[in-house]
Amino acid sequence: METDKLTFETWQDPEQQKLNHQLKDFMDVLKWAYQTYQDRILYACSFGAEGVVLTDLISKVNPEAKIVFLDTDLHFSETYSLIEKVKQRYPKLQIIMAKPAKSLEQQAADHGEKLWERNPNLCCHIRKIEPLQHQLSEVDAWISGLRREQSASREKAKYINKDEKFGKVKICPLIHWTWEDVWNYIKLNGLPYNELHDQNYPSIGCAKCTIPATSNEDSRSGRWANFSKKECGLHQV
């Protein structure tokens, strides 16, 4: 499918509604994305279950794709271990460990110790949103592993989205996948995955703000469990 290069600035709703209707499935979306943007696109990956699936799919379309991990310096050791396994499995992928401008020590000096316990929104902004903004400044579009099934805030996600927050085109190939679909793919293809998934962590973020899920109906119920917060602020769909 050939289209003119779509950017945030050239976005037109009727045309993109038509494009979303024409794209048939996740591989169709990924092929369109890399044909359209080539090296002006990145995948922001948290290396959860969806992350390893999408990394594998992307490697089949573009073995040298750019994958960005927002390294807050606060992730579980299991997450860092998984990333090393992924690097070994896909040696051509460009896996970038994007760090915040402020170290944990600098953040503590500016905002006090354990900011995540007092103001998790600010902590996420410093350690996730700002680093992603920096990475996105060099591209026109980014890929996300959002699935409609994950939460009410994500159920309206489309394949191709206008991302008002970052001023980019946001592409979500897995919107129709279920949790069962994700795990069937992982097992069928023998993919490495975060060992915490076997300990009732369906959604894995920073170690300071993630506990096992407290509800079988809400995969994100273990994120920021002591707050009403359910999103780090990266996604507005």
C-alpha positions as CSV (number, residue, x, y, z in Angstrom):
1,M,0.0,0.0,0.0
2,E,1.6,3.2,-1.1
3,T,0.7,6.6,0.4
4,D,2.3,9.9,0.7
5,K,4.3,10.2,3.9
6,L,1.9,10.9,6.7
7,T,3.0,13.3,9.5
8,F,1.3,15.0,12.4
9,E,1.4,18.2,10.4
10,T,-0.2,16.6,7.2
11,W,-2.8,14.6,9.1
12,Q,-6.3,14.7,7.7
13,D,-9.0,12.8,9.5
14,P,-11.0,11.5,6.5
15,E,-7.9,10.2,4.8
16,Q,-6.7,8.4,7.9
17,Q,-10.0,6.9,8.6
18,K,-9.8,5.4,5.2
19,L,-6.3,4.2,5.8
20,N,-7.3,2.5,9.1
21,H,-10.0,0.7,7.2
22,Q,-7.7,-0.4,4.4
23,L,-5.0,-1.9,6.7
24,K,-6.0,-5.5,7.2
25,D,-3.9,-6.8,10.1
26,F,-0.9,-6.3,12.3
27,M,1.7,-7.3,9.6
28,D,0.0,-5.1,7.1
29,V,0.3,-2.2,9.5
30,L,4.0,-2.8,10.2
31,K,4.9,-3.2,6.5
32,W,3.0,0.1,5.8
33,A,4.8,1.8,8.7
34,Y,8.3,0.9,7.7
35,Q,7.7,1.5,4.0
36,T,6.2,4.9,4.8
37,Y,8.7,6.2,7.4
38,Q,11.8,4.0,6.8
39,D,14.4,5.4,9.3
40,R,12.0,8.1,10.6
41,I,10.2,5.8,13.0
42,L,11.0,4.0,16.3
43,Y,9.3,1.5,18.5
44,A,9.1,2.5,22.2
45,C,9.2,-0.8,24.0
46,S,8.8,-1.6,27.7
47,F,9.7,-5.3,27.1
48,G,6.5,-6.7,28.6
49,A,4.7,-9.6,26.9
50,E,3.4,-7.4,24.1
51,G,6.9,-5.9,23.8
52,V,8.6,-9.2,22.9
53,V,5.9,-10.1,20.5
54,L,6.1,-6.8,18.7
55,T,9.9,-6.9,18.7
56,D,9.8,-10.3,17.0
57,L,7.2,-9.1,14.4
58,I,9.2,-5.9,13.7
59,S,12.4,-7.9,13.2
60,K,10.7,-9.8,10.4
61,V,9.8,-6.5,8.6
62,N,12.9,-4.5,9.4
63,P,15.8,-6.4,11.1
64,E,17.6,-3.2,11.8
65,A,14.7,-1.2,13.3
66,K,15.2,1.3,16.1
67,I,13.8,0.2,19.4
68,V,13.8,2.5,22.4
69,F,13.6,1.4,26.0
70,L,13.0,4.1,28.6
71,D,15.6,3.2,31.2
72,T,14.4,5.0,34.3
73,D,17.2,3.2,36.4
74,L,14.3,1.8,38.5
75,H,13.3,-1.3,36.5
76,F,13.3,-4.8,37.9
77,S,16.5,-6.9,37.4
78,E,14.4,-9.4,35.5
79,T,13.6,-6.6,32.9
80,Y,17.2,-5.8,32.3
81,S,18.0,-9.5,32.0
82,L,15.3,-9.9,29.4
83,I,16.7,-7.0,27.4
84,E,20.1,-8.7,27.2
85,K,18.4,-11.9,25.9
86,V,16.6,-9.9,23.3
87,K,19.8,-8.2,22.2
88,Q,21.4,-11.6,21.7
89,R,18.4,-13.0,19.8
90,Y,18.2,-10.0,17.5
91,P,21.7,-8.7,17.1
92,K,20.9,-6.3,14.2
93,L,18.1,-4.4,16.0
94,Q,19.1,-1.0,17.3
95,I,18.1,-1.2,21.0
96,I,18.6,2.2,22.6
97,M,18.6,2.5,26.4
98,A,17.2,6.1,26.8
99,K,18.1,7.6,30.1
100,P,16.6,10.6,31.9
101,A,18.5,13.9,31.9
102,K,18.6,13.7,35.7
103,S,20.2,10.8,37.6
104,L,18.3,9.5,40.6
105,E,20.6,11.5,42.9
106,Q,20.0,14.7,41.0
107,Q,16.2,14.0,41.1
108,A,16.4,13.5,44.8
109,A,18.4,16.7,45.3
110,D,15.8,18.7,43.3
111,H,12.6,17.1,44.4
112,G,13.4,15.1,47.6
113,E,13.9,11.4,48.1
114,K,11.6,8.7,46.7
115,L,9.6,11.1,44.5
116,W,7.7,8.1,43.1
117,E,6.0,7.7,46.6
118,R,4.9,11.3,46.8
119,N,4.4,12.5,43.2
120,P,4.5,9.6,40.7
121,N,3.2,11.8,37.9
122,L,6.3,14.1,38.2
123,C,8.6,11.1,38.5
124,C,7.2,9.6,35.3
125,H,7.5,12.9,33.6
126,I,11.2,13.2,34.4
127,R,12.1,9.6,33.9
128,K,9.9,8.5,31.0
129,I,8.1,11.3,29.2
130,E,11.0,13.7,28.8
131,P,13.3,11.0,27.5
132,L,10.7,9.8,25.0
133,Q,10.2,13.4,23.8
134,H,13.9,13.6,23.1
135,Q,13.9,10.4,21.1
136,L,10.8,11.3,19.2
137,S,12.3,14.7,18.2
138,E,14.3,12.8,15.5
139,V,11.4,10.8,13.9
140,D,7.9,11.4,12.4
141,A,6.1,8.4,13.9
142,W,6.4,5.8,16.7
143,I,5.1,2.3,17.3
144,S,3.4,1.2,20.5
145,G,2.1,-2.2,21.8
146,L,-1.2,-0.9,23.0
147,R,-4.1,-3.3,22.9
148,R,-7.8,-2.4,23.2
149,E,-8.4,-5.1,25.7
150,Q,-5.9,-3.7,28.2
151,S,-8.0,-0.9,29.7
152,A,-11.0,1.4,29.1
153,S,-8.6,4.2,28.2
154,R,-7.2,2.2,25.4
155,E,-10.3,0.6,23.9
156,K,-10.6,3.3,21.2
157,A,-7.0,3.0,19.9
158,K,-6.7,2.6,16.1
159,Y,-4.0,1.2,14.0
160,I,-2.9,4.8,13.0
161,N,-3.4,7.5,15.6
162,K,-2.8,11.3,15.8
163,D,-0.7,11.7,18.9
164,E,-1.6,15.1,20.2
165,K,0.7,14.7,23.3
166,F,4.0,14.3,21.3
167,G,2.9,15.8,18.0
168,K,3.7,12.6,16.1
169,V,1.8,9.8,14.3
170,K,1.4,6.8,16.6
171,I,1.0,3.3,15.3
172,C,-0.5,0.5,17.2
173,P,-0.4,-2.9,15.3
174,L,-1.7,-5.1,18.2
175,I,-4.9,-3.3,19.0
176,H,-7.1,-6.4,18.2
177,W,-4.9,-8.9,20.0
178,T,-6.1,-10.6,23.2
179,W,-3.9,-11.6,26.2
180,E,-4.3,-15.1,25.0
181,D,-3.2,-14.2,21.5
182,V,0.0,-12.6,23.0
183,W,0.9,-15.7,25.0
184,N,0.1,-18.1,22.2
185,Y,2.5,-16.2,20.0
186,I,5.3,-16.2,22.7
187,K,4.9,-20.0,23.2
188,L,4.6,-20.9,19.6
189,N,7.8,-19.0,18.7
190,G,9.7,-19.8,21.8
191,L,10.3,-16.1,22.7
192,P,12.1,-15.0,25.8
193,Y,9.9,-13.1,28.2
194,N,10.0,-11.4,31.6
195,E,10.0,-14.0,34.3
196,L,7.8,-11.8,36.5
197,H,4.9,-12.6,34.2
198,D,4.9,-16.1,35.8
199,Q,4.5,-14.4,39.2
200,N,1.2,-12.6,38.4
201,Y,2.7,-9.5,36.9
202,P,0.8,-9.0,33.7
203,S,1.9,-5.4,33.4
204,I,5.4,-4.5,34.4
205,G,6.8,-1.1,35.0
206,C,9.4,0.3,37.4
207,A,10.1,-1.8,40.5
208,K,9.1,1.0,42.9
209,C,5.6,1.3,41.4
210,T,4.6,-2.2,40.3
211,I,3.2,-5.1,42.4
212,P,1.4,-8.3,41.3
213,A,-2.0,-7.6,39.8
214,T,-4.7,-7.2,42.4
215,S,-7.6,-8.0,40.0
216,N,-7.9,-10.7,37.4
217,E,-10.1,-8.4,35.4
218,D,-7.6,-5.5,35.3
219,S,-4.1,-6.3,33.9
220,R,-2.9,-2.9,35.1
221,S,-4.2,-3.2,38.7
222,G,-0.7,-3.7,40.0
223,R,0.6,-0.4,38.6
224,W,0.8,2.5,41.1
225,A,-1.4,0.5,43.4
226,N,-1.7,3.2,46.1
227,F,-2.8,5.8,43.6
228,S,-5.6,6.4,41.2
229,K,-3.0,6.6,38.5
230,K,-3.1,3.9,35.9
231,E,-0.9,5.3,33.1
232,C,2.6,6.8,33.1
233,G,1.4,9.6,30.8
234,L,2.9,8.3,27.5
235,H,-0.4,7.3,26.0
236,Q,-3.4,9.4,25.2
237,V,-5.7,7.5,22.9
